[in-house]
Amino acid sequence: MDLGDPTLLGVAAIVSAFGGVVSTVVGARRSRRDERAKAEQECFERLKATRAEAEALARELHEIKMQGYG
């Protein structure tokens, strides 16, 4: 078979195009997964900060209540 054969070149082009499509789909899925992981981590950090703030406010409220009774 001649490497310059149009049929062989056509098959190579189809295989190459298919590989490109597969790479694009895999990349897009990986990107979405990474974005979800990042958003989940940011949400966790905000939740952690909010819990800490709520606990601090609860302590302050308790102290205020105890000063009113003392």
TITI-745538 format. One line per field, with one value per atom (N, C-alpha, C, CB): residue number from 1; residue in one letter; atom name; x, y negated, z. Coordinates in Angstrom, 3 decimals, padded with zeros to 6 digits. Glycine has a CB too. Layout:
% residues N
nr <- c(NUM | ...)
rest <- c(a | ...)
atom <- c(CA | ...)
u <- c(X | ...)
v <- c(Y | ...)
w <- c(Z | ...)
END
This chain:
% residues 70
nr <- c(1 | 1 | 1 | 1 | 2 | 2 | 2 | 2 | 3 | 3 | 3 | 3 | 4 | 4 | 4 | 4 | 5 | 5 | 5 | 5 | 6 | 6 | 6 | 6 | 7 | 7 | 7 | 7 | 8 | 8 | 8 | 8 | 9 | 9 | 9 | 9 | 10 | 10 | 10 | 10 | 11 | 11 | 11 | 11 | 12 | 12 | 12 | 12 | 13 | 13 | 13 | 13 | 14 | 14 | 14 | 14 | 15 | 15 | 15 | 15 | 16 | 16 | 16 | 16 | 17 | 17 | 17 | 17 | 18 | 18 | 18 | 18 | 19 | 19 | 19 | 19 | 20 | 20 | 20 | 20 | 21 | 21 | 21 | 21 | 22 | 22 | 22 | 22 | 23 | 23 | 23 | 23 | 24 | 24 | 24 | 24 | 25 | 25 | 25 | 25 | 26 | 26 | 26 | 26 | 27 | 27 | 27 | 27 | 28 | 28 | 28 | 28 | 29 | 29 | 29 | 29 | 30 | 30 | 30 | 30 | 31 | 31 | 31 | 31 | 32 | 32 | 32 | 32 | 33 | 33 | 33 | 33 | 34 | 34 | 34 | 34 | 35 | 35 | 35 | 35 | 36 | 36 | 36 | 36 | 37 | 37 | 37 | 37 | 38 | 38 | 38 | 38 | 39 | 39 | 39 | 39 | 40 | 40 | 40 | 40 | 41 | 41 | 41 | 41 | 42 | 42 | 42 | 42 | 43 | 43 | 43 | 43 | 44 | 44 | 44 | 44 | 45 | 45 | 45 | 45 | 46 | 46 | 46 | 46 | 47 | 47 | 47 | 47 | 48 | 48 | 48 | 48 | 49 | 49 | 49 | 49 | 50 | 50 | 50 | 50 | 51 | 51 | 51 | 51 | 52 | 52 | 52 | 52 | 53 | 53 | 53 | 53 | 54 | 54 | 54 | 54 | 55 | 55 | 55 | 55 | 56 | 56 | 56 | 56 | 57 | 57 | 57 | 57 | 58 | 58 | 58 | 58 | 59 | 59 | 59 | 59 | 60 | 60 | 60 | 60 | 61 | 61 | 61 | 61 | 62 | 62 | 62 | 62 | 63 | 63 | 63 | 63 | 64 | 64 | 64 | 64 | 65 | 65 | 65 | 65 | 66 | 66 | 66 | 66 | 67 | 67 | 67 | 67 | 68 | 68 | 68 | 68 | 69 | 69 | 69 | 69 | 70 | 70 | 70 | 70)
rest <- c(m | m | m | m | d | d | d | d | l | l | l | l | g | g | g | g | d | d | d | d | p | p | p | p | t | t | t | t | l | l | l | l | l | l | l | l | g | g | g | g | v | v | v | v | a | a | a | a | a | a | a | a | i | i | i | i | v | v | v | v | s | s | s | s | a | a | a | a | f | f | f | f | g | g | g | g | g | g | g | g | v | v | v | v | v | v | v | v | s | s | s | s | t | t | t | t | v | v | v | v | v | v | v | v | g | g | g | g | a | a | a | a | r | r | r | r | r | r | r | r | s | s | s | s | r | r | r | r | r | r | r | r | d | d | d | d | e | e | e | e | r | r | r | r | a | a | a | a | k | k | k | k | a | a | a | a | e | e | e | e | q | q | q | q | e | e | e | e | c | c | c | c | f | f | f | f | e | e | e | e | r | r | r | r | l | l | l | l | k | k | k | k | a | a | a | a | t | t | t | t | r | r | r | r | a | a | a | a | e | e | e | e | a | a | a | a | e | e | e | e | a | a | a | a | l | l | l | l | a | a | a | a | r | r | r | r | e | e | e | e | l | l | l | l | h | h | h | h | e | e | e | e | i | i | i | i | k | k | k | k | m | m | m | m | q | q | q | q | g | g | g | g | y | y | y | y | g | g | g | g)
atom <- c(N | CA | C | CB | N | CA | C | CB | N | CA | C | CB | N | CA | C | CB | N | CA | C | CB | N | CA | C | CB | N | CA | C | CB | N | CA | C | CB | N | CA | C | CB | N | CA | C | CB | N | CA | C | CB | N | CA | C | CB | N | CA | C | CB | N | CA | C | CB | N | CA | C | CB | N | CA | C | CB | N | CA | C | CB | N | CA | C | CB | N | CA | C | CB | N | CA | C | CB | N | CA | C | CB | N | CA | C | CB | N | CA | C | CB | N | CA | C | CB | N | CA | C | CB | N | CA | C | CB | N | CA | C | CB | N | CA | C | CB | N | CA | C | CB | N | CA | C | CB | N | CA | C | CB | N | CA | C | CB | N | CA | C | CB | N | CA | C | CB | N | CA | C | CB | N | CA | C | CB | N | CA | C | CB | N | CA | C | CB | N | CA | C | CB | N | CA | C | CB | N | CA | C | CB | N | CA | C | CB | N | CA | C | CB | N | CA | C | CB | N | CA | C | CB | N | CA | C | CB | N | CA | C | CB | N | CA | C | CB | N | CA | C | CB | N | CA | C | CB | N | CA | C | CB | N | CA | C | CB | N | CA | C | CB | N | CA | C | CB | N | CA | C | CB | N | CA | C | CB | N | CA | C | CB | N | CA | C | CB | N | CA | C | CB | N | CA | C | CB | N | CA | C | CB | N | CA | C | CB | N | CA | C | CB | N | CA | C | CB | N | CA | C | CB | N | CA | C | CB | N | CA | C | CB | N | CA | C | CB | N | CA | C | CB | N | CA | C | CB)
u <- c(000.838 | 000.000 | 000.880 | -000.952 | 000.533 | 001.278 | 000.825 | 001.080 | 001.776 | 001.432 | 000.719 | 002.685 | 000.828 | 000.141 | -001.220 | 000.980 | -001.678 | -002.976 | -004.091 | -003.176 | -004.984 | -006.063 | -006.977 | -006.887 | -007.179 | -008.029 | -007.381 | -008.301 | -006.094 | -005.365 | -005.331 | -003.932 | -005.157 | -005.161 | -006.536 | -004.732 | -007.588 | -008.961 | -009.230 | -009.983 | -008.792 | -008.974 | -008.192 | -008.519 | -006.984 | -006.180 | -006.855 | -004.775 | -007.460 | -008.154 | -009.366 | -008.591 | -010.103 | -011.280 | -010.865 | -012.076 | -009.825 | -009.340 | -008.844 | -008.214 | -008.158 | -007.650 | -008.799 | -006.727 | -009.822 | -010.975 | -011.710 | -011.932 | -011.873 | -012.533 | -011.749 | -012.680 | -010.434 | -009.593 | -009.747 | -008.135 | -009.862 | -010.058 | -011.382 | -009.978 | -012.435 | -013.755 | -013.735 | -014.834 | -013.131 | -013.055 | -012.263 | -012.410 | -011.163 | -010.356 | -011.141 | -009.078 | -011.920 | -012.725 | -013.787 | -013.385 | -014.470 | -015.514 | -014.908 | -016.269 | -013.807 | -013.156 | -012.692 | -011.963 | -012.133 | -011.690 | -012.840 | -010.965 | -013.957 | -015.123 | -015.676 | -016.218 | -015.740 | -016.239 | -015.310 | -016.403 | -014.023 | -013.048 | -013.165 | -011.602 | -013.353 | -013.481 | -014.714 | -013.571 | -015.838 | -017.048 | -016.854 | -018.230 | -016.203 | -015.960 | -015.076 | -015.304 | -014.044 | -013.152 | -013.884 | -011.951 | -014.767 | -015.539 | -016.462 | -016.356 | -017.104 | -017.983 | -017.192 | -018.720 | -016.021 | -015.186 | -014.756 | -013.948 | -014.412 | -013.999 | -015.171 | -013.441 | -016.343 | -017.527 | -017.885 | -018.724 | -017.760 | -018.047 | -017.077 | -017.972 | -015.822 | -014.814 | -015.087 | -013.395 | -015.444 | -015.762 | -016.984 | -016.000 | -017.970 | -019.178 | -018.830 | -020.234 | -017.977 | -017.552 | -016.837 | -016.641 | -015.968 | -015.237 | -016.189 | -014.168 | -017.183 | -018.158 | -018.996 | -019.071 | -019.376 | -020.150 | -019.346 | -020.582 | -018.078 | -017.197 | -017.096 | -015.790 | -016.924 | -016.830 | -018.152 | -016.434 | -019.262 | -020.573 | -020.840 | -021.672 | -020.445 | -020.606 | -019.787 | -020.199 | -018.563 | -017.706 | -018.327 | -016.294 | -018.864 | -019.512 | -020.747 | -019.900 | -021.541 | -022.742 | -022.373 | -023.559 | -021.324 | -020.896 | -020.421 | -019.780 | -019.686 | -019.210 | -020.390 | -018.243 | -021.367 | -022.547 | -023.360 | -023.425 | -023.428 | -024.153 | -023.474 | -024.231 | -022.144 | -021.416 | -021.686 | -019.887 | -021.642 | -021.903 | -023.317 | -021.696 | -024.276 | -025.659 | -025.807 | -026.599 | -025.148 | -025.194 | -024.620 | -024.421 | -023.494 | -022.892 | -023.820 | -021.550 | -024.473 | -025.405 | -026.568 | -025.937 | -027.095 | -028.202 | -027.779 | -028.735 | -026.588 | -026.113 | -025.843 | -024.846 | -025.409 | -025.184 | -026.503 | -024.438 | -027.553 | -028.878 | -029.441 | -029.852 | -029.040 | -029.551 | -028.645 | -029.713 | -027.460 | -026.493 | -026.486 | -025.181)
v <- c(001.185 | 000.000 | -001.245 | 000.000 | -002.199 | -003.449 | -004.423 | -004.071 | -005.047 | -005.986 | -007.230 | -006.398 | -007.492 | -008.639 | -008.273 | -009.237 | -007.051 | -006.580 | -007.412 | -005.076 | -007.973 | -008.810 | -008.070 | -009.343 | -006.782 | -006.027 | -005.945 | -004.613 | -005.660 | -005.570 | -006.925 | -005.061 | -007.986 | -009.333 | -009.691 | -010.375 | -009.263 | -009.511 | -008.784 | -009.078 | -007.529 | -006.766 | -007.426 | -005.292 | -007.866 | -008.533 | -009.821 | -008.836 | -010.550 | -011.793 | -011.496 | -012.561 | -010.434 | -010.074 | -009.642 | -008.946 | -008.822 | -008.379 | -009.572 | -007.333 | -010.480 | -011.665 | -012.548 | -012.459 | -012.722 | -013.536 | -012.898 | -013.715 | -011.586 | -010.879 | -011.058 | -009.380 | -010.957 | -011.166 | -012.575 | -010.902 | -013.549 | -014.932 | -015.125 | -015.869 | -014.496 | -014.600 | -013.948 | -013.941 | -012.777 | -012.085 | -012.922 | -010.691 | -013.492 | -014.330 | -015.545 | -014.782 | -016.138 | -017.303 | -016.934 | -017.907 | -015.817 | -015.389 | -015.069 | -014.155 | -014.354 | -014.014 | -015.285 | -013.065 | -016.218 | -017.480 | -018.278 | -018.315 | -018.318 | -019.060 | -018.425 | -019.116 | -017.096 | -016.418 | -016.634 | -014.921 | -016.581 | -016.804 | -018.233 | -016.530 | -019.176 | -020.580 | -020.773 | -021.488 | -020.173 | -020.291 | -019.668 | -019.636 | -018.509 | -017.835 | -018.699 | -016.457 | -019.302 | -020.161 | -021.392 | -020.584 | -021.959 | -023.128 | -022.770 | -023.700 | -021.601 | -021.168 | -020.958 | -019.875 | -020.369 | -020.137 | -021.462 | -019.297 | -022.412 | -023.729 | -024.435 | -024.604 | -024.374 | -025.012 | -024.346 | -024.941 | -023.027 | -022.301 | -022.715 | -020.783 | -022.865 | -023.273 | -024.694 | -023.183 | -025.605 | -026.975 | -027.002 | -027.856 | -026.186 | -026.107 | -025.596 | -025.190 | -024.585 | -024.038 | -025.099 | -022.822 | -025.877 | -026.926 | -028.003 | -027.560 | -028.398 | -029.397 | -028.858 | -029.821 | -027.591 | -026.972 | -026.929 | -025.558 | -026.598 | -026.546 | -027.927 | -026.037 | -028.964 | -030.327 | -030.753 | -031.315 | -030.389 | -030.755 | -030.061 | -030.402 | -028.809 | -028.089 | -028.733 | -026.618 | -029.117 | -029.768 | -031.084 | -030.014 | -031.846 | -033.109 | -032.868 | -033.878 | -031.858 | -031.551 | -031.133 | -030.439 | -030.354 | -029.941 | -031.136 | -028.893 | -032.045 | -033.244 | -034.110 | -034.062 | -034.269 | -035.068 | -034.397 | -035.288 | -033.078 | -032.359 | -032.576 | -030.844 | -032.566 | -032.822 | -034.240 | -032.609 | -035.197 | -036.591 | -036.746 | -037.536 | -036.124 | -036.208 | -035.583 | -035.515 | -034.476 | -033.830 | -034.752 | -032.495 | -035.398 | -036.322 | -037.491 | -036.843 | -038.017 | -039.139 | -038.696 | -039.672 | -037.508 | -037.013 | -036.813 | -035.704 | -036.272 | -036.011 | -037.313 | -035.150 | -038.355 | -039.653 | -040.261 | -040.624 | -039.998 | -040.531 | -039.859 | -040.362 | -038.626 | -037.894 | -038.042 | -036.423 | -038.589 | -038.635 | -039.868 | -038.410)
w <- c(000.000 | 000.000 | 000.000 | 001.216 | -000.795 | -000.924 | 000.164 | -002.338 | 000.873 | 001.945 | 001.423 | 002.696 | 000.157 | -000.437 | -000.986 | -001.535 | -000.755 | -001.241 | -000.618 | -000.918 | -001.432 | -000.911 | 000.076 | -002.061 | -000.139 | 000.783 | 002.156 | 000.238 | 002.183 | 003.448 | 004.154 | 003.208 | 003.381 | 003.971 | 004.526 | 002.928 | 003.833 | 004.303 | 005.605 | 003.245 | 005.697 | 006.932 | 008.073 | 006.739 | 007.790 | 008.809 | 009.278 | 008.268 | 008.356 | 008.720 | 009.596 | 007.455 | 009.274 | 010.067 | 011.473 | 009.374 | 011.559 | 012.869 | 013.682 | 012.709 | 013.048 | 013.727 | 014.212 | 012.795 | 013.381 | 013.761 | 014.939 | 012.565 | 014.887 | 015.978 | 017.284 | 015.636 | 017.202 | 018.375 | 018.932 | 018.031 | 018.053 | 018.489 | 019.200 | 017.308 | 018.667 | 019.288 | 020.670 | 018.394 | 020.766 | 022.050 | 023.054 | 021.880 | 022.637 | 023.527 | 024.007 | 022.818 | 023.118 | 023.482 | 024.510 | 022.240 | 024.288 | 025.226 | 026.593 | 024.673 | 026.611 | 027.871 | 028.587 | 027.625 | 027.859 | 028.457 | 029.038 | 027.431 | 028.328 | 028.816 | 030.090 | 027.735 | 030.104 | 031.301 | 032.491 | 031.033 | 032.251 | 033.328 | 033.853 | 032.828 | 032.950 | 033.341 | 034.231 | 032.088 | 033.837 | 034.649 | 036.021 | 033.942 | 036.061 | 037.335 | 038.234 | 037.103 | 037.659 | 038.437 | 038.954 | 037.593 | 038.114 | 038.547 | 039.701 | 037.379 | 039.630 | 040.720 | 042.005 | 040.338 | 041.888 | 043.070 | 043.693 | 042.703 | 042.849 | 043.356 | 044.034 | 042.208 | 043.411 | 043.994 | 045.318 | 043.016 | 045.378 | 046.613 | 047.712 | 046.379 | 047.379 | 048.365 | 048.858 | 047.759 | 047.941 | 048.343 | 049.251 | 047.110 | 048.928 | 049.755 | 051.150 | 049.094 | 051.218 | 052.501 | 053.327 | 052.293 | 052.693 | 053.416 | 053.931 | 052.507 | 053.118 | 053.568 | 054.721 | 052.405 | 054.638 | 055.703 | 057.002 | 055.296 | 056.886 | 058.055 | 058.709 | 057.653 | 057.901 | 058.433 | 059.065 | 057.320 | 058.453 | 058.979 | 060.311 | 057.970 | 060.407 | 061.688 | 062.788 | 061.538 | 062.465 | 063.460 | 063.916 | 062.885 | 062.976 | 063.321 | 064.187 | 062.048 | 063.845 | 064.624 | 066.047 | 063.939 | 066.185 | 067.525 | 068.345 | 067.431 | 067.712 | 068.421 | 068.848 | 067.528 | 067.970 | 068.309 | 069.413 | 067.065 | 069.392 | 070.444 | 071.797 | 070.117 | 071.812 | 073.074 | 073.570 | 072.880 | 072.636 | 073.026 | 073.572 | 071.827 | 072.917 | 073.371 | 074.756 | 072.368 | 074.975 | 076.286 | 077.362 | 076.259 | 077.052 | 078.021 | 078.318 | 077.502 | 077.292 | 077.494 | 078.379 | 076.130 | 078.113 | 078.915 | 080.369 | 078.333 | 080.569 | 081.929 | 082.667 | 081.900 | 081.992 | 082.649 | 083.083 | 081.710 | 082.337 | 082.701 | 083.937 | 081.545 | 084.201 | 085.367 | 086.578 | 085.032 | 086.406 | 087.500 | 088.247 | 087.024)
END
